[in-house]
Each structure stands twice: as C-alpha cells, then as structure tokens.
Amino acid sequence: MATGGVKKFNELFLYPKGRKTFMQKTLDTLFDRSEGKKFAKTSSARISVRKPRALEQSSDQDWMSVWPAAQSFRSSVVPLPIRMGYLSNKEAKVKLPRAAYANLELMKIPNFLHLTPHHIQRHCNAIKIKILYQVS
C-alpha cells in the first residue's frame, strides 16, 4: 500500500514486455517497421516462385518418374501441347480448343498419361519378376 491509503496500481502483463502478437508482427512486416523478414513490394514478385516444370523438362526424360499413376491433369507438369474442349464463339474463324492451363475438361477425370508403352512394359517386367520369385 502506498501512503495515504491509496493502493498502488499494478500493471497486468498478458505478454512479456517486447513480445508482439502475430497480427502486430504481420503489420510491422507489411509496412516496413520491422528488422525481420520483409515481404516483396508487389504481389507479382511475391508469388512468382519459378517457371512451370513443363518449361524446364527435357523431351527425353523418364516419363514414369514425372507421371507415375492415374491422377488429375496438371498443366505445369505435362510438357505436351494438349488441348481439349471447344469454343462456342461462332465468329471465330480458327477454332482451336482451349489450351492446357486451367482447362476444366482436362481436369475432370483422371487421365491415362501414365499408360505409355514403356511404362506398361516396366510394370509387366516387375510383375513377372515378382511371380518368378514367389514360385521358386
């Protein structure tokens, strides 16, 4: 107790001094008020990580390692100019189907890109070897 019958006010600390909430840290980072990790100024610089794998792949690489099983189509992985669907625009003179990027027709069902002849031959050889070892 302080003098004169007046109680001393004690501060209540929910966080230790100097500790900031997640939102305070985020705002400090966004507005350049912190010394820590800073975000890029433009959103395009922030989201541009790398080119799609389809642009970086060589044409003679092992397709089985790229597309091992049935899965939904991903245009960033497939280095082929695949198109599917149709254009409903009657005025268009050249009617090319939609490109692979964001093409819902390609994404609807799992496709058969994993069933190349080399891929099937590898699977058959693996099954033959497994059967040979089980019999003997």
C-alpha positions in Angstrom: 0.0 0.0 0.0 1.1 3.4 -0.8 1.0 6.3 1.6 -2.3 8.0 2.4 -4.5 4.9 2.0 -4.3 4.8 -1.9 -3.4 1.4 -3.4 -0.6 1.3 -5.9 -1.8 0.3 -9.4 -0.1 -2.9 -10.6 0.0 -3.4 -14.4 -1.3 -6.7 -15.7 1.1 -8.2 -18.3 -0.5 -10.9 -20.5 2.6 -11.0 -22.7 6.1 -10.3 -21.6 7.4 -6.8 -22.5 8.5 -6.5 -26.1 6.6 -9.5 -27.3 4.2 -8.8 -30.1 1.1 -10.6 -31.3 1.1 -12.3 -34.7 -1.0 -9.5 -36.2 1.3 -6.8 -34.9 4.3 -8.6 -36.4 2.5 -9.0 -39.7 1.6 -5.3 -39.8 5.1 -4.3 -38.9 6.4 -6.5 -41.7 4.0 -5.2 -44.3 4.6 -1.6 -43.5 8.5 -1.9 -43.2 8.5 -1.2 -39.5 10.5 -4.3 -38.5 14.0 -5.5 -39.0 12.9 -9.1 -39.7 11.7 -10.8 -42.8 10.1 -8.4 -45.3 7.6 -9.1 -48.0 8.1 -8.1 -51.6 6.6 -4.7 -52.5 4.5 -6.1 -55.4 2.3 -9.1 -55.2 3.6 -10.4 -58.6 7.1 -10.5 -57.2 5.8 -12.3 -54.1 4.0 -15.1 -55.9 6.5 -15.7 -58.8 8.5 -18.6 -57.4 9.6 -20.5 -60.5 8.6 -21.4 -64.0 6.3 -24.4 -64.5 8.1 -27.7 -64.7 6.7 -28.3 -68.2 9.0 -25.5 -69.5 12.1 -26.9 -67.7 11.7 -30.6 -68.6 13.7 -32.2 -71.4 12.0 -34.2 -74.0 13.9 -37.4 -73.3 13.4 -37.6 -69.6 11.8 -40.6 -67.8 8.1 -40.0 -68.1 7.3 -42.7 -65.5 9.0 -40.6 -62.8 7.0 -37.5 -63.9 3.6 -39.1 -64.1 3.7 -42.4 -62.1 0.0 -43.1 -61.7 -3.5 -42.0 -62.7 -4.1 -38.5 -61.5 -5.9 -35.3 -62.4 -4.2 -33.3 -65.1 -1.8 -30.6 -64.1 -0.6 -28.4 -66.9 2.5 -27.3 -65.0 3.9 -30.8 -65.2 3.0 -32.0 -68.7 5.4 -30.7 -71.4 3.0 -31.5 -74.2 0.7 -29.1 -76.1 -2.5 -30.8 -75.0 -5.9 -29.2 -75.8 -9.4 -30.3 -75.1 -12.9 -28.8 -75.3 -14.4 -26.5 -77.9 -15.0 -22.8 -78.5 -18.6 -21.6 -78.6 -17.7 -18.4 -80.3 -19.4 -18.5 -83.8 -17.5 -15.6 -85.1 -14.1 -17.2 -84.6 -12.6 -18.3 -87.9 -9.9 -20.6 -86.4 -11.5 -22.8 -83.7 -8.7 -24.2 -81.6 -9.7 -25.9 -78.4 -8.7 -24.3 -75.1 -5.1 -24.5 -74.0 -4.0 -26.9 -71.2 -3.7 -24.2 -68.5 -6.9 -24.0 -66.4 -8.8 -26.3 -68.8 -11.6 -27.9 -66.8 -12.2 -30.6 -69.5 -8.7 -31.9 -68.9 -9.1 -31.8 -65.1 -12.4 -33.5 -64.8 -11.3 -37.2 -64.7 -8.0 -38.9 -64.0 -6.4 -39.5 -67.4 -4.2 -42.1 -69.0 -1.0 -40.2 -69.3 0.7 -42.8 -67.1 0.0 -45.6 -69.6 2.8 -45.1 -72.1 4.1 -48.3 -73.8 7.4 -48.0 -71.9 5.6 -47.6 -68.6 3.4 -50.7 -69.2 6.4 -52.7 -70.2 8.2 -51.8 -66.9 5.1 -52.8 -64.9 4.8 -56.1 -66.7 8.5 -56.9 -66.1 8.1 -56.1 -62.4 5.1 -58.4 -62.2 7.0 -61.2 -64.0 9.9 -60.9 -61.6 7.6 -60.9 -58.6 5.8 -64.1 -59.9 9.2 -65.8 -60.6 10.4 -65.2 -57.0 7.1 -66.3 -55.5 7.1 -69.6 -57.4 10.7 -70.7 -56.7 
